[in-house]
Amino acid sequence: MPTEKLPTGNPAADVVTGCRVLGTDDHGDPVWGHVSRRDPQDRGVWLKTGGRGFDEVSGDDVALVDLDGNLLEGTGTPPKEFPLHTEVMRARTDVGAVVHCHPPYSIALAATGQPLHAFSNGAGPATRWASATAPGDTLEISGQARGGLRLRPDTSKVVLLGDHCALPAMATVLESLPSGVAAEAVIEVVGADDEIALARPAVSAVTWAVESGRPGARLVAAVQEMVFSDEPTEVWVGCEAGAMREIRRHLLANGARRAGTAPGGGVLTLHTRAYWKLNTANHSDHDTGEDD
């Protein structure tokens, strides 16, 4: 991640969030792999320490080391793999974060000893571009603004409901909201240490809810207690699949319309996405609950 794209706030919390996201996508092996973030004061690198998996990391498992691996803040022993992070930071001052992980499919391919081949269907603009590229070429990726949330022109308020996996997307939405649009966010996290500073509009309210019971239960309870006014409002939901569907059913039953449908049918516009599914590995990130 480029330095200028790094969020402000607690760097240790950023590392915890990155670890949790990777853990949700089954990138741990079982305690190997690390996430690092350049220190905002350029003292070194914040990274995961100790023998914990991505899904177990808390703020106590993150430490600050200098570029030679010496412990500056925190507890625990810096991992032997710290040069994978510090040497990248040393060589590239424009790099603000480094991820070292073991994705299951990459491990499976490496275990076969077979080379990685590139294939193309021979058609389309992306294929033509890929055929003309060479090692060292610059790759630029663009997508929908505001983390995939495109507001209606008359939207005056945005309500966000999400868990720790959706936190990066929620932070992007809050940071990029246009002036004049109010925001309310309810964020469910595993522990109080997972709370981070968020750049957000002046007219906003953020509620942190520590997970209790099944994942997403606090989000479901929160939306059931919400009273929406007549002002045009966008509701964005990103969390565990079962909780997302429960929230989605509740809002649709109360007059919300799905994003992308014809205008009308109420002032609430609903955007939903399941970032993961309980007891299920590699759940599709295209799950919007439309099959419910």
VENHURA-V432461 format. One record per run of one state. SS is the DSSP state (H for helix, E for strand, - for the rest). FROM is the first residue (numbers start at 1). LEN is the number of residues. If there is no record, write none. Layout:
<<SS | FROM | LEN> <SS | FROM | LEN>>
This chain:
<<- | 1 | 1> <E | 2 | 1> <H | 3 | 3> <- | 6 | 5> <H | 11 | 14> <- | 25 | 9> <E | 34 | 5> <- | 39 | 6> <E | 45 | 4> <- | 49 | 5> <H | 54 | 3> <- | 57 | 2> <H | 59 | 3> <E | 62 | 4> <- | 66 | 5> <E | 71 | 3> <- | 74 | 8> <H | 82 | 10> <- | 92 | 3> <E | 95 | 1> <- | 96 | 1> <E | 97 | 4> <- | 101 | 3> <H | 104 | 9> <- | 113 | 12> <H | 125 | 7> <- | 132 | 14> <H | 146 | 3> <- | 149 | 8> <E | 157 | 7> <H | 164 | 13> <- | 177 | 5> <E | 182 | 8> <- | 190 | 2> <H | 192 | 3> <- | 195 | 9> <E | 204 | 7> <- | 211 | 6> <H | 217 | 9> <- | 226 | 7> <E | 233 | 8> <H | 241 | 13> <- | 254 | 3> <E | 257 | 2> <- | 259 | 9> <E | 268 | 10> <- | 278 | 2> <E | 280 | 1> <- | 281 | 12>>
